[in-house]
């Protein structure tokens, strides 16, 4: 216990964020208290607040952690793709894998978006989604330029639908009580998405 109590500040903050992400996979983020977080970590609330001035600061750190890792994960996945459609598929499946590893992430992001009044954390979530859509738009524009996408495709709608497909998978996984199973369902979900945006390939199914 003494080793836990004397972790460096950066490591303590990282542990706190990881604890919150894990707890959000087990319970409603809206009901998550600092007491619950401290208890899971084996520290006092006072120790927790030596590294975060308030609960909102914890949520900001959590959203920043998610944003950094999601964007890094999908960016790295897309780098090795040979064309835009392959890049989009790689991003989709990388994101699905991230959700399976951290099932609390969709809950905590949605919880922030449902805040009745804007907060620093909810604005960060909106910023993350905007950045993600810009990344998608870049690949969609390149796909359209190469003739991979069907003529007249609404690229804004296509970017929104990409995120909507991910959200649909998450919702079904929560209904089924099997978030890990999202990995197995991901390829088929992307296949449906791809067929909705790609150009006609001479009658191929």
BAVEXRO-968583 format. One record per residue (C-alpha): x, y, z; residue in three letters; chain. Coordinates in steps of 0.1 Angstrom, whole numbers, plus 5000, padded with zeros to 4 digits. Each point is the difference from the previous one (the first is absolute). Layout:
BEGIN
<pt><u>X</u><v>Y</v><w>Z</w><dolum>ALA</dolum><paba>A</paba></pt>
...
This chain:
BEGIN
<pt><u>5000</u><v>5000</v><w>5000</w><dolum>UNK</dolum><paba>A</paba></pt>
<pt><u>5028</u><v>5024</v><w>5008</w><dolum>UNK</dolum><paba>A</paba></pt>
<pt><u>5014</u><v>4996</v><w>4965</w><dolum>UNK</dolum><paba>A</paba></pt>
<pt><u>4966</u><v>5009</v><w>4986</w><dolum>UNK</dolum><paba>A</paba></pt>
<pt><u>4998</u><v>5031</v><w>5022</w><dolum>UNK</dolum><paba>A</paba></pt>
<pt><u>5033</u><v>5014</v><w>4988</w><dolum>UNK</dolum><paba>A</paba></pt>
<pt><u>4997</u><v>4996</v><w>4962</w><dolum>UNK</dolum><paba>A</paba></pt>
<pt><u>5013</u><v>5030</v><w>4980</w><dolum>UNK</dolum><paba>A</paba></pt>
<pt><u>4973</u><v>5025</v><w>4992</w><dolum>UNK</dolum><paba>A</paba></pt>
<pt><u>4999</u><v>4992</v><w>4962</w><dolum>UNK</dolum><paba>A</paba></pt>
<pt><u>4997</u><v>4963</v><w>5008</w><dolum>UNK</dolum><paba>A</paba></pt>
<pt><u>4973</u><v>5007</v><w>5026</w><dolum>UNK</dolum><paba>A</paba></pt>
<pt><u>4980</u><v>5020</v><w>4975</w><dolum>UNK</dolum><paba>A</paba></pt>
<pt><u>5004</u><v>4973</v><w>4974</w><dolum>UNK</dolum><paba>A</paba></pt>
<pt><u>4988</u><v>4973</v><w>5024</w><dolum>UNK</dolum><paba>A</paba></pt>
<pt><u>4970</u><v>5022</v><w>5009</w><dolum>UNK</dolum><paba>A</paba></pt>
<pt><u>4990</u><v>5004</v><w>4964</w><dolum>UNK</dolum><paba>A</paba></pt>
<pt><u>5004</u><v>4962</v><w>4993</w><dolum>UNK</dolum><paba>A</paba></pt>
<pt><u>4979</u><v>4993</v><w>5031</w><dolum>UNK</dolum><paba>A</paba></pt>
<pt><u>4972</u><v>5023</v><w>4989</w><dolum>UNK</dolum><paba>A</paba></pt>
<pt><u>5000</u><v>4984</v><w>4965</w><dolum>UNK</dolum><paba>A</paba></pt>
<pt><u>4997</u><v>4965</v><w>5016</w><dolum>UNK</dolum><paba>A</paba></pt>
<pt><u>4973</u><v>5011</v><w>5024</w><dolum>UNK</dolum><paba>A</paba></pt>
<pt><u>4979</u><v>5015</v><w>4971</w><dolum>UNK</dolum><paba>A</paba></pt>
<pt><u>5000</u><v>4965</v><w>4985</w><dolum>UNK</dolum><paba>A</paba></pt>
<pt><u>4983</u><v>4987</v><w>5032</w><dolum>UNK</dolum><paba>A</paba></pt>
<pt><u>4976</u><v>5027</v><w>5010</w><dolum>UNK</dolum><paba>A</paba></pt>
<pt><u>4982</u><v>5032</v><w>4988</w><dolum>UNK</dolum><paba>A</paba></pt>
<pt><u>5026</u><v>5028</v><w>4997</w><dolum>UNK</dolum><paba>A</paba></pt>
<pt><u>4973</u><v>5024</v><w>5012</w><dolum>UNK</dolum><paba>A</paba></pt>
<pt><u>5000</u><v>4984</v><w>5034</w><dolum>UNK</dolum><paba>A</paba></pt>
<pt><u>5037</u><v>4995</v><w>5003</w><dolum>UNK</dolum><paba>A</paba></pt>
<pt><u>5014</u><v>5019</v><w>5031</w><dolum>UNK</dolum><paba>A</paba></pt>
<pt><u>5034</u><v>5010</v><w>5010</w><dolum>UNK</dolum><paba>A</paba></pt>
<pt><u>4996</u><v>4978</v><w>5030</w><dolum>UNK</dolum><paba>A</paba></pt>
<pt><u>4994</u><v>4970</v><w>4978</w><dolum>UNK</dolum><paba>A</paba></pt>
<pt><u>5031</u><v>5009</v><w>4979</w><dolum>UNK</dolum><paba>A</paba></pt>
<pt><u>5022</u><v>5004</v><w>5031</w><dolum>UNK</dolum><paba>A</paba></pt>
<pt><u>4987</u><v>4968</v><w>5015</w><dolum>UNK</dolum><paba>A</paba></pt>
<pt><u>5008</u><v>4980</v><w>4969</w><dolum>UNK</dolum><paba>A</paba></pt>
<pt><u>5035</u><v>5015</v><w>5000</w><dolum>UNK</dolum><paba>A</paba></pt>
<pt><u>5005</u><v>4993</v><w>5037</w><dolum>UNK</dolum><paba>A</paba></pt>
<pt><u>5006</u><v>5037</v><w>5008</w><dolum>UNK</dolum><paba>A</paba></pt>
<pt><u>4981</u><v>5027</v><w>5019</w><dolum>UNK</dolum><paba>A</paba></pt>
<pt><u>4980</u><v>5027</v><w>4982</w><dolum>UNK</dolum><paba>A</paba></pt>
<pt><u>5025</u><v>5025</v><w>5013</w><dolum>UNK</dolum><paba>A</paba></pt>
<pt><u>5028</u><v>4982</v><w>4983</w><dolum>UNK</dolum><paba>A</paba></pt>
<pt><u>4979</u><v>5001</v><w>4968</w><dolum>UNK</dolum><paba>A</paba></pt>
<pt><u>4995</u><v>5037</v><w>5001</w><dolum>UNK</dolum><paba>A</paba></pt>
<pt><u>5037</u><v>5007</v><w>5005</w><dolum>UNK</dolum><paba>A</paba></pt>
<pt><u>5003</u><v>4992</v><w>4963</w><dolum>UNK</dolum><paba>A</paba></pt>
<pt><u>4967</u><v>5013</v><w>4987</w><dolum>UNK</dolum><paba>A</paba></pt>
<pt><u>4984</u><v>5033</v><w>5013</w><dolum>UNK</dolum><paba>A</paba></pt>
<pt><u>4965</u><v>4986</v><w>4996</w><dolum>UNK</dolum><paba>A</paba></pt>
<pt><u>4979</u><v>4973</v><w>4984</w><dolum>UNK</dolum><paba>A</paba></pt>
<pt><u>4996</u><v>5019</v><w>4967</w><dolum>UNK</dolum><paba>A</paba></pt>
<pt><u>5038</u><v>5000</v><w>4997</w><dolum>UNK</dolum><paba>A</paba></pt>
<pt><u>5000</u><v>4962</v><w>5002</w><dolum>UNK</dolum><paba>A</paba></pt>
<pt><u>4974</u><v>4998</v><w>4972</w><dolum>UNK</dolum><paba>A</paba></pt>
<pt><u>5022</u><v>5023</v><w>4979</w><dolum>UNK</dolum><paba>A</paba></pt>
<pt><u>5030</u><v>4978</v><w>5005</w><dolum>UNK</dolum><paba>A</paba></pt>
<pt><u>4980</u><v>4969</v><w>4991</w><dolum>UNK</dolum><paba>A</paba></pt>
<pt><u>4987</u><v>5015</v><w>4967</w><dolum>UNK</dolum><paba>A</paba></pt>
<pt><u>5035</u><v>5012</v><w>4991</w><dolum>UNK</dolum><paba>A</paba></pt>
<pt><u>5013</u><v>4964</v><w>5007</w><dolum>UNK</dolum><paba>A</paba></pt>
<pt><u>4973</u><v>4986</v><w>4977</w><dolum>UNK</dolum><paba>A</paba></pt>
<pt><u>5005</u><v>5025</v><w>4973</w><dolum>UNK</dolum><paba>A</paba></pt>
<pt><u>5037</u><v>4995</v><w>4998</w><dolum>UNK</dolum><paba>A</paba></pt>
<pt><u>4998</u><v>4962</v><w>4999</w><dolum>UNK</dolum><paba>A</paba></pt>
<pt><u>4971</u><v>4998</v><w>4976</w><dolum>UNK</dolum><paba>A</paba></pt>
<pt><u>5015</u><v>5023</v><w>4975</w><dolum>UNK</dolum><paba>A</paba></pt>
<pt><u>5034</u><v>4984</v><w>5002</w><dolum>UNK</dolum><paba>A</paba></pt>
<pt><u>4984</u><v>4965</v><w>4996</w><dolum>UNK</dolum><paba>A</paba></pt>
<pt><u>4980</u><v>5009</v><w>4969</w><dolum>UNK</dolum><paba>A</paba></pt>
<pt><u>5027</u><v>5021</v><w>4985</w><dolum>UNK</dolum><paba>A</paba></pt>
<pt><u>5026</u><v>4971</v><w>5003</w><dolum>UNK</dolum><paba>A</paba></pt>
<pt><u>4975</u><v>4976</v><w>4986</w><dolum>UNK</dolum><paba>A</paba></pt>
<pt><u>4993</u><v>5021</v><w>4969</w><dolum>UNK</dolum><paba>A</paba></pt>
<pt><u>5037</u><v>5006</v><w>4993</w><dolum>UNK</dolum><paba>A</paba></pt>
<pt><u>5006</u><v>4966</v><w>4985</w><dolum>UNK</dolum><paba>A</paba></pt>
<pt><u>4970</u><v>5000</v><w>4977</w><dolum>UNK</dolum><paba>A</paba></pt>
<pt><u>5004</u><v>4998</v><w>4963</w><dolum>UNK</dolum><paba>A</paba></pt>
<pt><u>4970</u><v>5022</v><w>4991</w><dolum>UNK</dolum><paba>A</paba></pt>
<pt><u>4973</u><v>5021</v><w>5017</w><dolum>UNK</dolum><paba>A</paba></pt>
<pt><u>4974</u><v>4973</v><w>5004</w><dolum>UNK</dolum><paba>A</paba></pt>
<pt><u>5026</u><v>4977</v><w>5017</w><dolum>UNK</dolum><paba>A</paba></pt>
<pt><u>5010</u><v>5029</v><w>5022</w><dolum>UNK</dolum><paba>A</paba></pt>
<pt><u>4964</u><v>5005</v><w>5011</w><dolum>UNK</dolum><paba>A</paba></pt>
<pt><u>4996</u><v>4963</v><w>5007</w><dolum>UNK</dolum><paba>A</paba></pt>
<pt><u>5033</u><v>4999</v><w>5020</w><dolum>UNK</dolum><paba>A</paba></pt>
<pt><u>4988</u><v>5030</v><w>5020</w><dolum>UNK</dolum><paba>A</paba></pt>
<pt><u>4966</u><v>4985</v><w>5007</w><dolum>UNK</dolum><paba>A</paba></pt>
<pt><u>5014</u><v>4967</v><w>5012</w><dolum>UNK</dolum><paba>A</paba></pt>
<pt><u>5027</u><v>5017</v><w>5021</w><dolum>UNK</dolum><paba>A</paba></pt>
<pt><u>4973</u><v>5020</v><w>5017</w><dolum>UNK</dolum><paba>A</paba></pt>
<pt><u>4979</u><v>4969</v><w>5006</w><dolum>UNK</dolum><paba>A</paba></pt>
<pt><u>5030</u><v>4983</v><w>5016</w><dolum>UNK</dolum><paba>A</paba></pt>
<pt><u>5006</u><v>5031</v><w>5022</w><dolum>UNK</dolum><paba>A</paba></pt>
<pt><u>4964</u><v>4998</v><w>5012</w><dolum>UNK</dolum><paba>A</paba></pt>
<pt><u>5003</u><v>4963</v><w>5008</w><dolum>UNK</dolum><paba>A</paba></pt>
<pt><u>5031</u><v>5008</v><w>5021</w><dolum>UNK</dolum><paba>A</paba></pt>
<pt><u>4984</u><v>5030</v><w>5017</w><dolum>UNK</dolum><paba>A</paba></pt>
<pt><u>4962</u><v>4993</v><w>5002</w><dolum>UNK</dolum><paba>A</paba></pt>
<pt><u>4995</u><v>5030</v><w>5023</w><dolum>UNK</dolum><paba>A</paba></pt>
<pt><u>5011</u><v>5025</v><w>4973</w><dolum>UNK</dolum><paba>A</paba></pt>
<pt><u>4967</u><v>5003</v><w>4981</w><dolum>UNK</dolum><paba>A</paba></pt>
<pt><u>4980</u><v>5004</v><w>5032</w><dolum>UNK</dolum><paba>A</paba></pt>
<pt><u>5022</u><v>5027</v><w>5014</w><dolum>UNK</dolum><paba>A</paba></pt>
<pt><u>5001</u><v>5019</v><w>4967</w><dolum>UNK</dolum><paba>A</paba></pt>
<pt><u>4962</u><v>4998</v><w>4996</w><dolum>UNK</dolum><paba>A</paba></pt>
<pt><u>4996</u><v>5010</v><w>5036</w><dolum>UNK</dolum><paba>A</paba></pt>
<pt><u>5020</u><v>5032</v><w>4994</w><dolum>UNK</dolum><paba>A</paba></pt>
<pt><u>4980</u><v>5008</v><w>4968</w><dolum>UNK</dolum><paba>A</paba></pt>
<pt><u>4968</u><v>4996</v><w>5021</w><dolum>UNK</dolum><paba>A</paba></pt>
<pt><u>5010</u><v>5027</v><w>5024</w><dolum>UNK</dolum><paba>A</paba></pt>
<pt><u>4971</u><v>5026</v><w>5002</w><dolum>UNK</dolum><paba>A</paba></pt>
<pt><u>5025</u><v>5029</v><w>5000</w><dolum>UNK</dolum><paba>A</paba></pt>
<pt><u>5034</u><v>5001</v><w>4981</w><dolum>UNK</dolum><paba>A</paba></pt>
<pt><u>5030</u><v>4990</v><w>5021</w><dolum>UNK</dolum><paba>A</paba></pt>
<pt><u>5037</u><v>5001</v><w>4991</w><dolum>UNK</dolum><paba>A</paba></pt>
<pt><u>4999</u><v>4962</v><w>4997</w><dolum>UNK</dolum><paba>A</paba></pt>
<pt><u>4969</u><v>4999</v><w>4978</w><dolum>UNK</dolum><paba>A</paba></pt>
<pt><u>5015</u><v>5027</v><w>4977</w><dolum>UNK</dolum><paba>A</paba></pt>
<pt><u>5031</u><v>4977</v><w>4998</w><dolum>UNK</dolum><paba>A</paba></pt>
<pt><u>4979</u><v>4971</v><w>4989</w><dolum>UNK</dolum><paba>A</paba></pt>
<pt><u>4984</u><v>5022</v><w>4973</w><dolum>UNK</dolum><paba>A</paba></pt>
<pt><u>5035</u><v>5010</v><w>4989</w><dolum>UNK</dolum><paba>A</paba></pt>
<pt><u>5010</u><v>4964</v><w>4998</w><dolum>UNK</dolum><paba>A</paba></pt>
<pt><u>4970</u><v>4991</v><w>4978</w><dolum>UNK</dolum><paba>A</paba></pt>
<pt><u>5008</u><v>5030</v><w>4978</w><dolum>UNK</dolum><paba>A</paba></pt>
<pt><u>5036</u><v>4990</v><w>4996</w><dolum>UNK</dolum><paba>A</paba></pt>
<pt><u>4990</u><v>4964</v><w>4993</w><dolum>UNK</dolum><paba>A</paba></pt>
<pt><u>4975</u><v>5011</v><w>4973</w><dolum>UNK</dolum><paba>A</paba></pt>
<pt><u>5027</u><v>5022</v><w>4984</w><dolum>UNK</dolum><paba>A</paba></pt>
<pt><u>5023</u><v>4970</v><w>4998</w><dolum>UNK</dolum><paba>A</paba></pt>
<pt><u>4972</u><v>4979</v><w>4984</w><dolum>UNK</dolum><paba>A</paba></pt>
<pt><u>4992</u><v>5028</v><w>4976</w><dolum>UNK</dolum><paba>A</paba></pt>
<pt><u>5036</u><v>5001</v><w>4988</w><dolum>UNK</dolum><paba>A</paba></pt>
<pt><u>4998</u><v>4963</v><w>4991</w><dolum>UNK</dolum><paba>A</paba></pt>
<pt><u>4966</u><v>5003</v><w>4985</w><dolum>UNK</dolum><paba>A</paba></pt>
<pt><u>5011</u><v>5029</v><w>4978</w><dolum>UNK</dolum><paba>A</paba></pt>
<pt><u>5030</u><v>4980</v><w>4988</w><dolum>UNK</dolum><paba>A</paba></pt>
<pt><u>4978</u><v>4970</v><w>4993</w><dolum>UNK</dolum><paba>A</paba></pt>
<pt><u>4976</u><v>5022</v><w>4980</w><dolum>UNK</dolum><paba>A</paba></pt>
<pt><u>5030</u><v>5015</v><w>4981</w><dolum>UNK</dolum><paba>A</paba></pt>
<pt><u>5012</u><v>4964</v><w>4991</w><dolum>UNK</dolum><paba>A</paba></pt>
<pt><u>4965</u><v>4990</v><w>4988</w><dolum>UNK</dolum><paba>A</paba></pt>
<pt><u>4996</u><v>4975</v><w>5029</w><dolum>UNK</dolum><paba>A</paba></pt>
<pt><u>4968</u><v>5016</v><w>5012</w><dolum>UNK</dolum><paba>A</paba></pt>
<pt><u>4967</u><v>5002</v><w>4982</w><dolum>UNK</dolum><paba>A</paba></pt>
<pt><u>4993</u><v>5032</v><w>4981</w><dolum>UNK</dolum><paba>A</paba></pt>
<pt><u>4981</u><v>5027</v><w>5020</w><dolum>UNK</dolum><paba>A</paba></pt>
<pt><u>5007</u><v>4984</v><w>5034</w><dolum>UNK</dolum><paba>A</paba></pt>
<pt><u>4994</u><v>5025</v><w>5028</w><dolum>UNK</dolum><paba>A</paba></pt>
<pt><u>5034</u><v>4999</v><w>5017</w><dolum>UNK</dolum><paba>A</paba></pt>
<pt><u>4987</u><v>5016</v><w>5032</w><dolum>UNK</dolum><paba>A</paba></pt>
<pt><u>4973</u><v>4975</v><w>5003</w><dolum>UNK</dolum><paba>A</paba></pt>
<pt><u>5025</u><v>4972</v><w>4993</w><dolum>UNK</dolum><paba>A</paba></pt>
<pt><u>5022</u><v>5012</v><w>5028</w><dolum>UNK</dolum><paba>A</paba></pt>
<pt><u>4971</u><v>5002</v><w>5024</w><dolum>UNK</dolum><paba>A</paba></pt>
<pt><u>4988</u><v>4965</v><w>4990</w><dolum>UNK</dolum><paba>A</paba></pt>
<pt><u>5034</u><v>4985</v><w>5007</w><dolum>UNK</dolum><paba>A</paba></pt>
<pt><u>4997</u><v>5012</v><w>5036</w><dolum>UNK</dolum><paba>A</paba></pt>
<pt><u>4964</u><v>4989</v><w>5000</w><dolum>UNK</dolum><paba>A</paba></pt>
<pt><u>5010</u><v>4965</v><w>4991</w><dolum>UNK</dolum><paba>A</paba></pt>
<pt><u>5024</u><v>4999</v><w>5029</w><dolum>UNK</dolum><paba>A</paba></pt>
<pt><u>4973</u><v>5013</v><w>5024</w><dolum>UNK</dolum><paba>A</paba></pt>
<pt><u>4976</u><v>4974</v><w>4987</w><dolum>UNK</dolum><paba>A</paba></pt>
<pt><u>5025</u><v>4972</v><w>5007</w><dolum>UNK</dolum><paba>A</paba></pt>
<pt><u>5005</u><v>5013</v><w>5035</w><dolum>UNK</dolum><paba>A</paba></pt>
<pt><u>4962</u><v>5002</v><w>5007</w><dolum>UNK</dolum><paba>A</paba></pt>
<pt><u>4995</u><v>4965</v><w>4988</w><dolum>UNK</dolum><paba>A</paba></pt>
<pt><u>5029</u><v>4988</v><w>5021</w><dolum>UNK</dolum><paba>A</paba></pt>
<pt><u>4985</u><v>5016</v><w>5031</w><dolum>UNK</dolum><paba>A</paba></pt>
<pt><u>4967</u><v>4985</v><w>4993</w><dolum>UNK</dolum><paba>A</paba></pt>
<pt><u>5016</u><v>4966</v><w>4996</w><dolum>UNK</dolum><paba>A</paba></pt>
<pt><u>5022</u><v>5005</v><w>5030</w><dolum>UNK</dolum><paba>A</paba></pt>
<pt><u>5030</u><v>4990</v><w>4979</w><dolum>UNK</dolum><paba>A</paba></pt>
<pt><u>5023</u><v>5030</v><w>4993</w><dolum>UNK</dolum><paba>A</paba></pt>
<pt><u>5029</u><v>4977</v><w>4991</w><dolum>UNK</dolum><paba>A</paba></pt>
<pt><u>4979</u><v>4985</v><w>4972</w><dolum>UNK</dolum><paba>A</paba></pt>
<pt><u>5001</u><v>5033</v><w>4982</w><dolum>UNK</dolum><paba>A</paba></pt>
<pt><u>5033</u><v>4989</v><w>4985</w><dolum>UNK</dolum><paba>A</paba></pt>
<pt><u>4983</u><v>4970</v><w>4982</w><dolum>UNK</dolum><paba>A</paba></pt>
<pt><u>4971</u><v>5022</v><w>4987</w><dolum>UNK</dolum><paba>A</paba></pt>
<pt><u>5022</u><v>5028</v><w>4988</w><dolum>UNK</dolum><paba>A</paba></pt>
<pt><u>5010</u><v>4987</v><w>4966</w><dolum>UNK</dolum><paba>A</paba></pt>
<pt><u>4964</u><v>4993</v><w>4989</w><dolum>UNK</dolum><paba>A</paba></pt>
<pt><u>4989</u><v>5035</v><w>5012</w><dolum>UNK</dolum><paba>A</paba></pt>
<pt><u>5028</u><v>5016</v><w>4980</w><dolum>UNK</dolum><paba>A</paba></pt>
<pt><u>4991</u><v>4979</v><w>4970</w><dolum>UNK</dolum><paba>A</paba></pt>
<pt><u>4965</u><v>5015</v><w>5000</w><dolum>UNK</dolum><paba>A</paba></pt>
<pt><u>5014</u><v>5035</v><w>5003</w><dolum>UNK</dolum><paba>A</paba></pt>
<pt><u>5024</u><v>4994</v><w>4972</w><dolum>UNK</dolum><paba>A</paba></pt>
<pt><u>4973</u><v>4988</v><w>4976</w><dolum>UNK</dolum><paba>A</paba></pt>
<pt><u>4981</u><v>5032</v><w>5008</w><dolum>UNK</dolum><paba>A</paba></pt>
<pt><u>5027</u><v>5024</v><w>4989</w><dolum>UNK</dolum><paba>A</paba></pt>
<pt><u>5022</u><v>4982</v><w>4974</w><dolum>UNK</dolum><paba>A</paba></pt>
<pt><u>4997</u><v>5005</v><w>4963</w><dolum>UNK</dolum><paba>A</paba></pt>
<pt><u>4983</u><v>4973</v><w>4979</w><dolum>UNK</dolum><paba>A</paba></pt>
<pt><u>5026</u><v>4975</v><w>4991</w><dolum>UNK</dolum><paba>A</paba></pt>
<pt><u>4984</u><v>4986</v><w>4968</w><dolum>UNK</dolum><paba>A</paba></pt>
<pt><u>4973</u><v>4979</v><w>5017</w><dolum>UNK</dolum><paba>A</paba></pt>
<pt><u>5021</u><v>4985</v><w>5027</w><dolum>UNK</dolum><paba>A</paba></pt>
<pt><u>4981</u><v>4990</v><w>5031</w><dolum>UNK</dolum><paba>A</paba></pt>
